[in-house]
């Protein structure tokens, strides 16, 4: 091969990488636009339905009118909804999320609750994807009909159970274990023991004891969901020409799949993860409420009760950003795993 040919191949490779990066950036931009649109709709709908002055006006005795007017002025209720949103989103760009209906700054509480929720959501998502892929692939490669039927049955049962029922069942199942042990092995409420002064390893163990059950509640339905799709994708790949060719060279069905088919089988599940991450977050909202975690899910439910459009919009924006990041990571991972996608760009 001549030097000019090698140079041409190098230029083509660099051109493909640039085009691939531009395509990913374009998709990221489109997702960000959708995120902002969802935030705008959430703000407008909440502002249209909510009445943040109702709580004051319903008090007995009724507060002075100047108190009610001060809240209305602070929340810009004299402005049209669209102008209110533009004023609010302009503040968000500069890091100011405004104040809640009760007068508290939204930004400080937003970041505190985000840290609480991410510890729960991200661990649950990671466990769900990893175990979902493993369970799905093992179910597809199993030669036992009974095992395959059992794999289909338990996923159907888990998917049919609502998250709030699953959380209650987990509590009921673990309660006798704590009673038999004579101590709290796993806790049912909160992210840590209230009033505790634990430090170091003991503090980590305490948080882990509070984390296990809500993480299972989040991850288990997702494991069932991903494993069903992974099983179907693995069966499709196991019958592909390149896997059959590997088996013709003497490799076992399992070895041929793990060496030559796993990468292709995982790609559809990565795409599915991006589209289902919003459902994962919705499940987290109920899980936080059931297990007493004061994160974003609990906060948005409280905001609905308080008729607080700004908090609802702030949580919607943050959830949208998480979904955008999940989709972008899925795109990057898919392109990295599948050279055919890189060739298309």
JOUR-V807629 format. One record per residue. N is the residue number from 1. RES is the residue in three letters. PHI is phi as a letter, one per 30 degrees, with the letter a starting at -180 (999 if undefined). OMEGA is omega in degrees with one decimal (NA if undefined). NEAR is the number of other C-alpha atoms within 8 Angstrom. Layout:
N/RES/PHI/OMEGA/NEAR, N/RES/PHI/OMEGA/NEAR
This chain:
1/UNK/999/-175.7/4, 2/UNK/d/179.1/5, 3/UNK/d/-180.0/6, 4/UNK/d/178.6/6, 5/UNK/d/177.8/8, 6/UNK/d/179.0/9, 7/UNK/d/179.2/8, 8/UNK/d/177.9/8, 9/UNK/d/178.3/8, 10/UNK/d/178.9/8, 11/UNK/d/179.1/8, 12/UNK/d/179.5/8, 13/UNK/d/178.7/8, 14/UNK/d/179.1/8, 15/UNK/d/178.8/8, 16/UNK/d/179.8/11, 17/UNK/d/178.6/9, 18/UNK/d/179.2/8, 19/UNK/d/178.9/9, 20/UNK/d/178.8/10, 21/UNK/d/179.1/8, 22/UNK/d/178.7/8, 23/UNK/d/178.6/9, 24/UNK/d/178.6/11, 25/UNK/d/178.8/8, 26/UNK/d/179.1/8, 27/UNK/d/177.1/9, 28/UNK/d/178.2/10, 29/UNK/d/178.9/8, 30/UNK/d/179.2/8, 31/UNK/d/177.7/9, 32/UNK/d/177.5/10, 33/UNK/d/176.9/8, 34/UNK/d/178.0/8, 35/UNK/d/178.9/12, 36/UNK/d/177.5/10, 37/UNK/d/178.2/8, 38/UNK/d/178.2/11, 39/UNK/d/178.4/13, 40/UNK/d/179.9/10, 41/UNK/d/178.7/8, 42/UNK/d/-179.7/12, 43/UNK/d/-177.0/13, 44/UNK/d/-179.7/11, 45/UNK/d/179.5/8, 46/UNK/d/-180.0/12, 47/UNK/d/-179.7/10, 48/UNK/d/-175.0/7, 49/UNK/d/-172.4/6, 50/UNK/d/172.8/9, 51/UNK/b/-175.5/7, 52/UNK/d/177.9/9, 53/UNK/c/-174.9/9, 54/UNK/d/-177.9/7, 55/UNK/d/178.0/8, 56/UNK/d/-175.4/9, 57/UNK/d/-178.5/9, 58/UNK/d/-179.4/7, 59/UNK/d/175.2/8, 60/UNK/b/1.0/5, 61/UNK/d/-178.3/4, 62/UNK/d/178.4/8, 63/UNK/d/176.6/10, 64/UNK/e/-176.7/6, 65/UNK/d/-179.8/6, 66/UNK/d/175.4/6, 67/UNK/d/178.7/8, 68/UNK/d/179.6/12, 69/UNK/d/179.5/8, 70/UNK/d/177.0/8, 71/UNK/d/179.8/10, 72/UNK/d/179.4/11, 73/UNK/d/-179.3/9, 74/UNK/d/-179.8/7, 75/UNK/c/178.3/7, 76/UNK/h/-176.6/8, 77/UNK/d/177.4/9, 78/UNK/d/-179.5/6, 79/UNK/c/172.6/7, 80/UNK/d/-174.1/7, 81/UNK/e/-178.0/9, 82/UNK/d/178.4/7, 83/UNK/d/176.4/8, 84/UNK/d/-180.0/11, 85/UNK/d/-179.1/11, 86/UNK/d/177.2/8, 87/UNK/d/-179.1/8, 88/UNK/d/-177.4/11, 89/UNK/d/174.5/9, 90/UNK/d/175.6/8, 91/UNK/d/179.3/11, 92/UNK/d/179.1/10, 93/UNK/e/179.4/7, 94/UNK/c/177.3/6, 95/UNK/j/-179.3/7, 96/UNK/c/-179.0/8, 97/UNK/d/179.1/13, 98/UNK/i/-179.7/11, 99/UNK/c/176.3/10, 100/UNK/d/-179.9/11, 101/UNK/e/-179.4/11, 102/UNK/d/177.6/5, 103/UNK/j/-179.8/6, 104/UNK/d/174.0/7, 105/UNK/d/-177.6/10, 106/UNK/d/-172.1/11, 107/UNK/e/-176.8/10, 108/UNK/d/-179.1/7, 109/UNK/d/179.2/8, 110/UNK/d/-177.8/11, 111/UNK/d/177.0/8, 112/UNK/d/-178.9/9, 113/UNK/d/176.6/12, 114/UNK/d/177.8/10, 115/UNK/d/178.4/9, 116/UNK/d/-176.9/13, 117/UNK/d/-176.9/12, 118/UNK/d/176.3/9, 119/UNK/e/-179.3/8, 120/UNK/d/-174.4/12, 121/UNK/d/-173.6/13, 122/UNK/d/176.6/8, 123/UNK/d/178.1/10, 124/UNK/d/179.8/12, 125/UNK/d/-179.7/12, 126/UNK/d/179.0/8, 127/UNK/d/-177.7/11, 128/UNK/d/-178.0/13, 129/UNK/d/-176.3/12, 130/UNK/d/-178.3/8, 131/UNK/d/177.5/10, 132/UNK/d/177.7/16, 133/UNK/d/-178.1/13, 134/UNK/d/-178.8/9, 135/UNK/d/-179.6/10, 136/UNK/d/179.7/16, 137/UNK/d/179.2/12, 138/UNK/d/177.2/9, 139/UNK/d/-179.9/11, 140/UNK/d/-175.9/11, 141/UNK/d/-178.5/10, 142/UNK/d/177.7/9, 143/UNK/c/-179.3/4, 144/UNK/d/179.1/6, 145/UNK/d/179.5/7, 146/UNK/d/179.7/6, 147/UNK/d/178.3/9, 148/UNK/d/179.3/11, 149/UNK/d/178.0/8, 150/UNK/d/178.5/8, 151/UNK/d/178.8/9, 152/UNK/d/-175.4/9, 153/UNK/d/-174.7/8, 154/UNK/d/177.9/9, 155/UNK/d/177.2/13, 156/UNK/d/-179.4/9, 157/UNK/d/-177.6/8, 158/UNK/d/-179.5/10, 159/UNK/d/-179.2/10, 160/UNK/d/-176.9/6, 161/UNK/c/176.6/8, 162/UNK/d/-176.4/7, 163/UNK/d/-177.3/12, 164/UNK/d/174.5/9, 165/UNK/d/179.7/8, 166/UNK/d/178.7/10, 167/UNK/d/178.3/14, 168/UNK/d/178.8/9, 169/UNK/d/178.0/8, 170/UNK/d/176.7/10, 171/UNK/d/-177.6/10, 172/UNK/d/-179.4/8, 173/UNK/d/-175.9/8, 174/UNK/d/-178.6/9, 175/UNK/e/177.6/8, 176/UNK/d/179.0/8, 177/UNK/d/176.8/8, 178/UNK/d/-179.4/12, 179/UNK/d/177.9/9, 180/UNK/d/-179.6/6, 181/UNK/d/-178.9/8, 182/UNK/i/179.1/6, 183/UNK/a/180.0/6, 184/UNK/d/176.0/8, 185/UNK/d/174.8/7, 186/UNK/b/-177.6/10, 187/UNK/c/-175.2/9, 188/UNK/c/-172.7/8, 189/UNK/b/175.7/9, 190/UNK/i/177.9/12, 191/UNK/c/174.7/10, 192/UNK/a/-179.0/8, 193/UNK/d/-177.7/8, 194/UNK/d/177.9/5, 195/UNK/i/-178.9/4, 196/UNK/d/177.9/6, 197/UNK/b/-178.7/4, 198/UNK/d/175.7/7, 199/UNK/b/173.9/7, 200/UNK/i/-176.0/6, 201/UNK/d/-178.9/6, 202/UNK/d/177.6/8, 203/UNK/d/178.0/9, 204/UNK/d/179.0/9, 205/UNK/d/179.4/8, 206/UNK/d/178.3/11, 207/UNK/d/178.7/11, 208/UNK/d/178.3/8, 209/UNK/d/177.2/10, 210/UNK/d/-172.6/15, 211/UNK/d/-168.5/10, 212/UNK/d/-174.1/9, 213/UNK/d/177.2/13, 214/UNK/d/177.0/13, 215/UNK/d/176.4/12, 216/UNK/d/-179.4/9, 217/UNK/d/178.2/13, 218/UNK/d/-170.4/16, 219/UNK/d/-171.3/12, 220/UNK/d/177.5/10, 221/UNK/d/179.2/12, 222/UNK/d/175.8/13, 223/UNK/d/178.7/13, 224/UNK/d/-178.7/14, 225/UNK/d/-177.4/11, 226/UNK/d/-176.2/15, 227/UNK/d/178.7/16, 228/UNK/d/179.1/11, 229/UNK/d/179.1/10, 230/UNK/d/177.8/16, 231/UNK/d/179.5/14, 232/UNK/d/179.2/10, 233/UNK/d/-179.8/11, 234/UNK/d/177.6/15, 235/UNK/d/179.2/10, 236/UNK/d/-179.3/8, 237/UNK/d/-179.2/12, 238/UNK/d/178.2/11, 239/UNK/c/-179.1/8, 240/UNK/d/-174.7/8, 241/UNK/d/-174.4/6, 242/UNK/d/175.7/7, 243/UNK/d/177.5/14, 244/UNK/d/177.4/11, 245/UNK/d/177.1/8, 246/UNK/d/177.4/11, 247/UNK/d/178.5/11, 248/UNK/d/177.7/7, 249/UNK/d/174.5/6, 250/UNK/j/179.4/6, 251/UNK/d/175.5/9, 252/UNK/d/-178.5/7, 253/UNK/e/-178.7/9, 254/UNK/d/-178.7/7, 255/UNK/d/179.0/8, 256/UNK/d/179.5/14, 257/UNK/d/-176.4/12, 258/UNK/d/-178.7/8, 259/UNK/d/-169.6/7, 260/UNK/c/-174.2/10, 261/UNK/c/-173.7/13, 262/UNK/d/-176.8/10, 263/UNK/e/-179.8/9, 264/UNK/d/-178.1/10, 265/UNK/d/-177.1/12, 266/UNK/d/-174.1/11, 267/UNK/e/178.5/11, 268/UNK/d/-179.7/10, 269/UNK/d/175.9/12, 270/UNK/d/176.7/11, 271/UNK/d/178.4/12, 272/UNK/d/179.2/8, 273/UNK/e/-179.6/13, 274/UNK/d/-177.6/12, 275/UNK/d/-175.6/8, 276/UNK/c/-175.7/8, 277/UNK/d/176.1/10, 278/UNK/d/176.6/9, 279/UNK/d/176.7/7, 280/UNK/e/179.0/12, 281/UNK/d/178.4/10, 282/UNK/d/175.5/9, 283/UNK/d/177.8/10, 284/UNK/d/178.0/12, 285/UNK/e/179.5/11, 286/UNK/d/-178.9/12, 287/UNK/d/178.0/14, 288/UNK/d/-178.6/14, 289/UNK/d/-177.4/11, 290/UNK/d/-173.6/11, 291/UNK/c/173.2/11, 292/UNK/i/175.9/9, 293/UNK/c/-178.0/13, 294/UNK/c/180.0/12, 295/UNK/c/-176.3/13, 296/UNK/d/-179.6/13, 297/UNK/d/177.6/14, 298/UNK/d/-177.9/13, 299/UNK/d/-177.6/10, 300/UNK/d/175.9/11, 301/UNK/d/176.3/8, 302/UNK/d/179.5/8, 303/UNK/d/177.2/12, 304/UNK/d/178.1/10, 305/UNK/d/-179.4/7, 306/UNK/d/-178.5/9, 307/UNK/i/-174.9/11, 308/UNK/c/-177.1/14, 309/UNK/d/-177.5/13, 310/UNK/d/179.0/12, 311/UNK/d/178.2/11, 312/UNK/d/179.3/14, 313/UNK/d/179.8/12, 314/UNK/d/178.5/11, 315/UNK/d/176.6/11, 316/UNK/d/178.6/11, 317/UNK/d/-179.1/12, 318/UNK/d/175.9/8, 319/UNK/d/177.7/10, 320/UNK/d/177.8/12, 321/UNK/d/178.5/10, 322/UNK/d/178.0/8, 323/UNK/d/177.0/11, 324/UNK/d/179.5/12, 325/UNK/d/178.3/8, 326/UNK/d/178.6/11, 327/UNK/d/-179.6/12, 328/UNK/d/176.7/12, 329/UNK/d/177.3/8, 330/UNK/d/178.3/12, 331/UNK/d/-179.2/10, 332/UNK/d/-178.9/9, 333/UNK/d/179.7/9, 334/UNK/d/178.9/12, 335/UNK/d/179.7/10, 336/UNK/d/-177.2/8, 337/UNK/d/-173.3/9, 338/UNK/c/179.4/11, 339/UNK/d/178.5/8, 340/UNK/d/177.2/6, 341/UNK/d/177.2/9, 342/UNK/d/179.5/12, 343/UNK/d/179.8/7, 344/UNK/d/178.8/5, 345/UNK/d/NA/8
